[in-house]
Amino acid sequence: MKALPIECPSCREKLAVKRLVCTGCGTEVEGLYGLPVLASIGRSEQAFILAFVKASGSLKEMARLLGVSYPTVRSRLDDTIEKLKEIEGQKEASDE
């Protein structure tokens, strides 16, 4: 299955989900749904978060796995946290 696109290829705005389909029985659900916060970030950030969880949240272990310094991992985590906060803020503003 293809990866879920998160931005419009034409104007780069965030995409929303319009239709969901069950691959088992073919049932379809249609509406306008926002993407979950973690699906709204880039694939590299998603991979970083997945690795971070698998490493039990250990920055030291992440540095070892990625072959980079602890401060580099800390900086990348801080950047990812800021992106998540920004997306959450945008979602809250659009819900008002």
N, C-alpha and C positions, 0 to 999 in steps of 0.2 A: 504494500500500500504506500502511496506517496506521502511525503511529509506535509503537514497542514501549513498552508501559507498563512502568514500573519499580517502581511501588508499588501495593499493594492499594487500590482505591477505597473499601473499607469501613473497614479498620483502619490503613492507611498503612504496613504492614510491607512489606519488600522482597519482590518476586515472584521466583520461579524459573521456568525454562523446563521444560515437561513434554513437549512434542512439537515436533518439527521436521519440516517437509514440503518436499520438493523440488518447486518449481513447474514443473520440466521434465517429470519422469516420474511424479510423484505418490508416490514412495517416502516412507515415514514412519519416523521414528526416535523412540522413546518412552523416557523415563527422567526423572530429576530432575536438572537442570543449573542451576548458578548462572550468573548473568549475568557477562560479562566486566567488569572494573573500569571501563573507560570507558563501558560501557553502563549502569553503576549510578549514574552522576551525572546531574544534570539536563540538560535540553536546552540551556540557556543556557551551562552549563559545557562541554558537548560542542562547541557552536559556537565558544566562545572558544578551546578547544584546537585545533580545526581551523584557525581563523584564525591562531593562533600558529604552527602548523606551516607553513602557507602563507607566513607572513611570515618563514620561516627562523629562528624563535625570536628575532626582533628586537623587543625591547620598544619601542624608538623607533619602528619601523614600525607596531607595533600601536597605539601612541598616536596616530599620524597617521591610521591607518585608522579608528579608533574615535572620533576627534575629542575625545580626553581627554588628560589630562596623563600623563607618564611614571610619576609616583608612583601614580596611579590604576590604571594597567595593572599595575604591580608588586604593588600590594595585591590586585588581582583574581587575579593569578597565584598569589600566596601563599595566598589563600583556597582556590583550586582545588587546589593541592598538598596542603593540609591535609585537604580532603575526600577526595582520593585515598588519602592515608595512612590515614585513618580507615577507609575501605572495605576497604583491603588488610588492615588489622589485624583487622577483623571477619571477613573471609574466612579468614584464618589461624587465628583462634580457633575458627571453626566447623569447620575441617578437623581439629582435634585430637581 
